[in-house]
Amino acid sequence: MCAGLIDGLIDGLHLVIAPVLIGRGERLLDNLGDGIDGYRVSELVGSPTVTHAVRVRR
């Protein structure tokens, strides 16, 4: 997925973020450099248990 973001091959991305108390999880958007700059947050909805973030290409 990260290579697709860097290369601009992904048009949209719906991230569902839920905090995890056990384990370390995986950091999906680290080491992207400027690759994430071509995207903007089009929708952000949060609740006490989960956050939905929709990113689309500019």
ABEGO torsion letter per residue (X at the ends): XAAAAAAGABABBBBBBBBBABEAEBBAABGAEAAAAABBBABBBBBAABBBBBBBBX
